[in-house]
């Protein structure tokens, strides 16, 4: 999600924005544990939970908040560029 947002920020390529929307929808539909609100670390190719682990060798407790924070800040930067163009 971060890469697609930053790609859109820097290039304004609509494909980046469309892929961000697809990835956002997929992640929020499949990765979130609805009961405990943490994200699963591992899904299979059908988007089903492969392992019920919330962390592991490649996903620690800081990865999801850090990624979402970077998305937030990139969306803010996009908002600022739109405001700047309208001024």
C-alpha positions as a Markdown table, in Angstrom:
| # | Residue | x | y | z |
|---|---|---|---|---|
| 1 | Unk | 0.0 | 0.0 | 0.0 |
| 2 | Unk | 2.8 | 2.4 | 0.9 |
| 3 | Unk | 4.6 | 1.9 | -2.4 |
| 4 | Unk | 1.5 | 2.5 | -4.5 |
| 5 | Unk | 0.6 | 5.7 | -2.5 |
| 6 | Unk | 4.2 | 7.0 | -2.9 |
| 7 | Unk | 4.2 | 6.0 | -6.5 |
| 8 | Unk | 1.0 | 8.0 | -7.0 |
| 9 | Unk | 2.4 | 10.9 | -5.0 |
| 10 | Unk | 5.5 | 11.2 | -7.2 |
| 11 | Unk | 4.1 | 10.2 | -10.6 |
| 12 | Unk | 0.3 | 10.8 | -10.5 |
| 13 | Unk | 0.0 | 7.6 | -12.4 |
| 14 | Unk | -3.7 | 6.5 | -11.9 |
| 15 | Unk | -2.6 | 2.8 | -12.0 |
| 16 | Unk | -0.8 | 3.4 | -8.7 |
| 17 | Unk | -3.9 | 4.8 | -7.1 |
| 18 | Unk | -6.1 | 1.9 | -8.4 |
| 19 | Unk | -3.6 | -0.6 | -7.1 |
| 20 | Unk | -3.6 | 1.1 | -3.7 |
| 21 | Unk | -7.3 | 0.9 | -3.6 |
| 22 | Unk | -7.2 | -2.8 | -4.4 |
| 23 | Unk | -4.5 | -3.6 | -1.9 |
| 24 | Unk | -6.2 | -1.5 | 0.8 |
| 25 | Unk | -9.5 | -3.4 | 0.3 |
| 26 | Unk | -7.8 | -6.8 | 0.2 |
| 27 | Unk | -5.7 | -6.1 | 3.4 |
| 28 | Unk | -8.7 | -4.8 | 5.4 |
| 29 | Unk | -10.9 | -7.7 | 4.2 |
| 30 | Unk | -8.4 | -10.5 | 4.8 |
| 31 | Unk | -5.6 | -9.7 | 7.2 |
| 32 | Unk | -7.5 | -8.3 | 10.2 |
| 33 | Unk | -8.4 | -10.6 | 13.0 |
| 34 | Unk | -11.9 | -9.2 | 13.7 |
| 35 | Unk | -11.9 | -10.3 | 17.3 |
| 36 | Unk | -8.5 | -9.1 | 18.5 |
| 37 | Unk | -7.9 | -6.3 | 15.8 |
| 38 | Unk | -4.3 | -7.4 | 15.1 |
| 39 | Unk | -3.4 | -8.5 | 11.6 |
| 40 | Unk | -2.5 | -12.0 | 10.7 |
| 41 | Unk | 0.9 | -12.4 | 9.3 |
| 42 | Unk | 0.3 | -15.2 | 6.9 |
| 43 | Unk | -2.5 | -15.9 | 4.3 |
| 44 | Unk | -2.6 | -18.5 | 1.6 |
| 45 | Unk | -3.1 | -17.5 | -2.1 |
| 46 | Unk | -6.9 | -17.6 | -1.7 |
| 47 | Unk | -6.7 | -15.0 | 1.1 |
| 48 | Unk | -7.5 | -17.5 | 3.8 |
| 49 | Unk | -5.6 | -17.6 | 7.1 |
| 50 | Unk | -2.6 | -19.9 | 6.6 |
| 51 | Unk | -1.2 | -19.6 | 10.2 |
| 52 | Unk | -3.1 | -17.9 | 13.0 |
| 53 | Unk | 0.1 | -16.2 | 14.2 |
| 54 | Unk | 0.1 | -12.4 | 14.5 |
| 55 | Unk | 3.9 | -12.2 | 14.3 |
| 56 | Unk | 6.9 | -14.1 | 13.4 |
| 57 | Unk | 10.3 | -13.8 | 11.8 |
| 58 | Unk | 9.2 | -11.3 | 9.2 |
| 59 | Unk | 6.3 | -9.5 | 11.0 |
| 60 | Unk | 6.7 | -7.9 | 14.4 |
| 61 | Unk | 4.3 | -5.8 | 16.4 |
| 62 | Unk | 5.5 | -2.6 | 14.9 |
| 63 | Unk | 5.1 | -3.4 | 11.2 |
| 64 | Unk | 1.4 | -2.8 | 10.7 |
| 65 | Unk | 1.2 | 0.5 | 12.7 |
| 66 | Unk | 4.4 | 1.7 | 11.0 |
| 67 | Unk | 3.0 | 0.9 | 7.5 |
| 68 | Unk | -0.4 | 2.5 | 8.3 |
| 69 | Unk | 1.4 | 5.6 | 9.6 |
| 70 | Unk | 3.4 | 5.9 | 6.4 |
| 71 | Unk | 0.2 | 5.6 | 4.4 |
| 72 | Unk | -1.4 | 8.3 | 6.5 |
| 73 | Unk | 1.5 | 10.7 | 6.1 |
| 74 | Unk | 1.6 | 10.0 | 2.4 |
| 75 | Unk | -2.1 | 10.7 | 2.1 |
| 76 | Unk | -1.5 | 14.0 | 4.0 |
| 77 | Unk | 1.2 | 14.9 | 1.5 |
| 78 | Unk | -1.2 | 14.2 | -1.4 |
| 79 | Unk | -3.8 | 16.4 | 0.3 |
| 80 | Unk | -1.3 | 19.2 | 0.7 |
| 81 | Unk | -0.3 | 19.1 | -3.0 |
| 82 | Unk | -4.0 | 19.3 | -4.0 |
| 83 | Unk | -4.5 | 22.3 | -1.6 |
| 84 | Unk | -1.4 | 23.9 | -3.0 |
| 85 | Unk | -2.6 | 23.6 | -6.6 |
| 86 | Unk | -6.0 | 25.1 | -5.6 |
| 87 | Unk | -4.4 | 28.1 | -4.0 |
